[in-house]
Amino acid sequence: MIGSAFFFNHEVILMSNFWDILYLIASTFLFFAYLIILFHIVVDLFRDSELAGGYKALWLIGLVVLPFLTALIYVLVRGKGMAERQRTALQRAKSDTDAYIREVAGKSPAEQIADAKALLDAGTINQVEFDRLKEKALA
């Protein structure tokens, strides 16, 4: 046998020389890059609330019929908008996450003690209750 052999699903794929291996690596890379771009385009189509449904359908039909050309045209024509919608979605996700963390984290011990002191000063609680709340906050 000339060249190296790769075993995949009990089949032998012969690579006759270095260029075949290089071609396989490059074509695999380009295929996965294309799939990533295609998924980004489809997600962007459904994320865009300003684009009418008929135009979305036309873009999707174009991606099925002439995928490479349609993807290239979409990125050239709507690329800036894609970036803005992606940035907006990331900012919204970050602010939602930050709000959730603030909600779940609760107050710090210093804030709890300050609130208890305000209640004590207002006469809502007595000194014993303040001391108990202070111990609980520091525990």
C-alpha positions as CSV (number, residue, x, y, z in Angstrom):
1,M,0.0,0.0,0.0
2,I,1.2,3.5,-0.9
3,G,0.5,6.3,1.5
4,S,-1.1,6.2,4.9
5,A,-4.5,4.6,5.7
6,F,-7.3,5.9,8.0
7,F,-9.8,3.4,9.3
8,F,-13.3,4.8,9.5
9,N,-16.5,2.6,9.9
10,H,-14.5,-0.5,8.9
11,E,-13.6,1.1,5.6
12,V,-10.1,2.0,4.5
13,I,-9.6,5.4,3.0
14,L,-6.2,5.7,1.3
15,M,-4.4,9.0,1.2
16,S,-2.0,8.8,-1.7
17,N,0.1,11.8,-0.7
18,F,0.4,14.9,1.4
19,W,-1.8,17.0,-0.9
20,D,-4.8,14.7,-0.5
21,I,-4.5,15.0,3.3
22,L,-4.1,18.8,3.0
23,Y,-7.2,18.9,0.7
24,L,-9.2,16.9,3.1
25,I,-8.3,19.1,6.1
26,A,-9.0,22.3,4.1
27,S,-12.3,21.1,2.7
28,T,-13.5,19.9,6.1
29,F,-12.6,23.3,7.6
30,L,-14.4,25.2,4.9
31,F,-17.5,23.0,5.2
32,F,-17.7,23.6,9.0
33,A,-17.1,27.3,8.5
34,Y,-19.9,27.4,6.0
35,L,-22.2,25.5,8.4
36,I,-21.5,28.0,11.1
37,I,-22.2,30.9,8.8
38,L,-25.4,29.3,7.6
39,F,-26.6,28.7,11.2
40,H,-25.8,32.4,12.0
41,I,-27.8,33.5,9.0
42,V,-30.8,31.4,9.9
43,V,-30.7,32.6,13.6
44,D,-30.4,36.2,12.4
45,L,-33.4,35.8,10.0
46,F,-35.6,34.7,12.9
47,R,-34.1,37.2,15.3
48,D,-34.9,40.2,13.1
49,S,-38.3,41.5,14.0
50,E,-38.3,44.3,11.4
51,L,-38.0,41.9,8.4
52,A,-41.3,40.7,7.0
53,G,-42.1,37.0,6.9
54,G,-42.2,36.9,3.1
55,Y,-38.7,38.2,2.9
56,K,-37.5,35.7,5.5
57,A,-39.1,32.9,3.4
58,L,-37.3,34.2,0.3
59,W,-34.0,34.2,2.1
60,L,-34.5,30.7,3.3
61,I,-35.5,29.5,-0.1
62,G,-32.4,31.1,-1.5
63,L,-30.3,29.4,1.1
64,V,-31.7,26.0,0.0
65,V,-31.5,26.6,-3.8
66,L,-28.2,28.6,-4.1
67,P,-26.7,28.3,-0.6
68,F,-23.2,29.7,-1.2
69,L,-24.3,32.6,-3.3
70,T,-27.2,33.5,-1.0
71,A,-25.0,33.3,2.1
72,L,-22.4,35.6,0.5
73,I,-25.1,38.1,-0.6
74,Y,-26.8,38.0,2.8
75,V,-23.6,38.7,4.7
76,L,-22.7,41.5,2.3
77,V,-26.1,43.1,2.4
78,R,-27.2,42.5,6.0
79,G,-23.9,41.9,7.8
80,K,-23.9,45.2,9.7
81,G,-27.4,44.6,10.9
82,M,-26.4,41.0,11.9
83,A,-23.7,42.4,14.1
84,E,-26.0,45.0,15.7
85,R,-28.7,42.4,16.4
86,Q,-26.1,40.0,17.9
87,R,-24.7,42.8,20.1
88,T,-28.2,43.7,21.3
89,A,-29.0,40.1,22.1
90,L,-25.8,39.7,24.1
91,Q,-26.4,42.9,26.0
92,R,-29.9,41.8,26.8
93,A,-28.7,38.4,28.0
94,K,-26.0,40.0,30.1
95,S,-28.4,42.4,31.8
96,D,-30.9,39.6,32.4
97,T,-28.2,37.5,34.0
98,D,-27.0,40.4,36.1
99,A,-30.5,41.1,37.3
100,Y,-31.0,37.5,38.2
101,I,-27.7,37.4,40.1
102,R,-28.7,40.5,42.1
103,E,-32.1,39.1,42.8
104,V,-30.8,35.7,44.0
105,A,-27.7,37.1,45.9
106,G,-29.8,39.1,48.3
107,K,-28.3,41.8,50.5
108,S,-24.9,42.0,51.9
109,P,-24.5,41.7,55.7
110,A,-23.7,45.5,55.9
111,E,-26.9,46.3,54.1
112,Q,-28.9,44.0,56.4
113,I,-27.4,45.6,59.5
114,A,-28.1,49.1,58.0
115,D,-31.7,48.2,57.4
116,A,-32.0,46.8,60.9
117,K,-30.4,50.0,62.3
118,A,-33.0,52.1,60.4
119,L,-35.8,50.0,61.9
120,L,-34.3,50.5,65.4
121,D,-34.0,54.2,64.9
122,A,-37.6,54.4,63.7
123,G,-38.7,52.5,66.8
124,T,-40.1,49.6,64.8
125,I,-37.9,47.1,66.7
126,N,-36.2,47.2,70.0
127,Q,-32.5,46.7,70.9
128,V,-32.8,43.0,71.5
129,E,-34.4,42.4,68.1
130,F,-31.7,44.6,66.5
131,D,-28.9,42.5,68.2
132,R,-30.6,39.3,67.0
133,L,-30.8,40.6,63.4
134,K,-27.2,41.8,63.6
135,E,-26.0,38.3,64.7
136,K,-28.1,36.7,62.0
137,A,-26.5,38.9,59.3
138,L,-23.0,38.3,60.6
139,A,-23.5,34.5,60.9
